[in-house]
Amino acid sequence: MSNFRSLALALGVLLSAGASQAEAQTAPRAYPGRVLGPAQEPLAGVAIAVRGTAQVLITNADGSFLLPGSPNALTLVVDQPGFRRQEITVQQPDTLLTIRLVSVLAKRKGRRR
């Protein structure tokens, strides 16, 4: 009877470990990121939209955001007054994304008016 209990216990542990691993693989992942200004300063209150959806995120006080995961690539649209509009495609969840905004007042090298 003791061997039966040991076998049942071992089987239960293996099954629960397999279920946990499967849950970890299918659990939604996130896209963490940060928005910085031209001088590498964090920018708070920047709106980040996910193209093709109604989802919009706002960066917090240290310029960071956390976008819920998606099984597909996402295109983020960053359009902040005073800065150039950017579209960034992200494909790797759980990797910190750093978005550096460029001022619309920044001089363009090599261009004459």
Contacts in CASP RR format, 6 or more apart in sequence:
PFRMAT RR
TARGET T0000
AUTHOR 0000-0000-0000
METHOD contacts of the structure
MODEL  1
MSNFRSLALALGVLLSAGASQAEAQTAPRAYPGRVLGPAQEPLAGVAIAV
RGTAQVLITNADGSFLLPGSPNALTLVVDQPGFRRQEITVQQPDTLLTIR
LVSVLAKRKGRRR
28 68 0 8 1.000
28 69 0 8 1.000
28 70 0 8 1.000
29 69 0 8 1.000
29 93 0 8 1.000
29 94 0 8 1.000
30 66 0 8 1.000
30 67 0 8 1.000
30 68 0 8 1.000
30 69 0 8 1.000
30 93 0 8 1.000
30 94 0 8 1.000
31 66 0 8 1.000
31 67 0 8 1.000
31 68 0 8 1.000
31 69 0 8 1.000
31 74 0 8 1.000
31 90 0 8 1.000
31 93 0 8 1.000
31 94 0 8 1.000
31 95 0 8 1.000
31 97 0 8 1.000
32 64 0 8 1.000
32 65 0 8 1.000
32 66 0 8 1.000
32 67 0 8 1.000
32 94 0 8 1.000
32 95 0 8 1.000
32 96 0 8 1.000
32 97 0 8 1.000
33 64 0 8 1.000
33 65 0 8 1.000
33 66 0 8 1.000
33 67 0 8 1.000
33 96 0 8 1.000
33 97 0 8 1.000
33 98 0 8 1.000
33 99 0 8 1.000
34 42 0 8 1.000
34 59 0 8 1.000
34 62 0 8 1.000
34 63 0 8 1.000
34 64 0 8 1.000
34 65 0 8 1.000
34 96 0 8 1.000
34 97 0 8 1.000
34 98 0 8 1.000
34 99 0 8 1.000
35 42 0 8 1.000
35 43 0 8 1.000
35 46 0 8 1.000
35 48 0 8 1.000
35 59 0 8 1.000
35 63 0 8 1.000
35 64 0 8 1.000
35 65 0 8 1.000
35 78 0 8 1.000
35 99 0 8 1.000
35 100 0 8 1.000
35 101 0 8 1.000
36 42 0 8 1.000
36 43 0 8 1.000
36 63 0 8 1.000
36 98 0 8 1.000
36 99 0 8 1.000
36 100 0 8 1.000
36 101 0 8 1.000
37 43 0 8 1.000
37 83 0 8 1.000
37 100 0 8 1.000
37 101 0 8 1.000
37 103 0 8 1.000
38 100 0 8 1.000
38 101 0 8 1.000
38 102 0 8 1.000
38 103 0 8 1.000
38 106 0 8 1.000
40 100 0 8 1.000
42 59 0 8 1.000
42 61 0 8 1.000
42 62 0 8 1.000
42 63 0 8 1.000
42 64 0 8 1.000
43 59 0 8 1.000
43 63 0 8 1.000
43 80 0 8 1.000
43 101 0 8 1.000
44 59 0 8 1.000
44 60 0 8 1.000
44 61 0 8 1.000
44 62 0 8 1.000
44 63 0 8 1.000
45 58 0 8 1.000
45 59 0 8 1.000
45 60 0 8 1.000
45 63 0 8 1.000
46 58 0 8 1.000
46 59 0 8 1.000
46 63 0 8 1.000
46 78 0 8 1.000
46 80 0 8 1.000
46 101 0 8 1.000
47 56 0 8 1.000
47 57 0 8 1.000
47 58 0 8 1.000
47 78 0 8 1.000
47 79 0 8 1.000
47 80 0 8 1.000
48 56 0 8 1.000
48 57 0 8 1.000
48 58 0 8 1.000
48 59 0 8 1.000
48 65 0 8 1.000
48 67 0 8 1.000
48 76 0 8 1.000
48 77 0 8 1.000
48 78 0 8 1.000
48 99 0 8 1.000
49 55 0 8 1.000
49 56 0 8 1.000
49 57 0 8 1.000
49 76 0 8 1.000
49 77 0 8 1.000
49 78 0 8 1.000
49 79 0 8 1.000
50 56 0 8 1.000
50 57 0 8 1.000
50 67 0 8 1.000
50 74 0 8 1.000
50 75 0 8 1.000
50 76 0 8 1.000
50 77 0 8 1.000
51 74 0 8 1.000
51 75 0 8 1.000
51 76 0 8 1.000
51 77 0 8 1.000
51 87 0 8 1.000
52 75 0 8 1.000
57 65 0 8 1.000
57 66 0 8 1.000
57 67 0 8 1.000
58 65 0 8 1.000
59 65 0 8 1.000
67 74 0 8 1.000
67 76 0 8 1.000
67 90 0 8 1.000
69 93 0 8 1.000
70 93 0 8 1.000
73 89 0 8 1.000
73 90 0 8 1.000
73 91 0 8 1.000
74 89 0 8 1.000
74 90 0 8 1.000
74 91 0 8 1.000
75 87 0 8 1.000
75 88 0 8 1.000
75 89 0 8 1.000
75 90 0 8 1.000
76 87 0 8 1.000
76 88 0 8 1.000
76 89 0 8 1.000
76 90 0 8 1.000
76 99 0 8 1.000
77 85 0 8 1.000
77 86 0 8 1.000
77 87 0 8 1.000
78 85 0 8 1.000
78 86 0 8 1.000
78 87 0 8 1.000
78 88 0 8 1.000
78 99 0 8 1.000
78 101 0 8 1.000
79 85 0 8 1.000
79 86 0 8 1.000
80 101 0 8 1.000
82 103 0 8 1.000
82 104 0 8 1.000
82 105 0 8 1.000
83 101 0 8 1.000
83 102 0 8 1.000
83 103 0 8 1.000
83 104 0 8 1.000
84 101 0 8 1.000
84 102 0 8 1.000
84 103 0 8 1.000
84 104 0 8 1.000
86 99 0 8 1.000
86 101 0 8 1.000
88 97 0 8 1.000
88 99 0 8 1.000
90 97 0 8 1.000
END
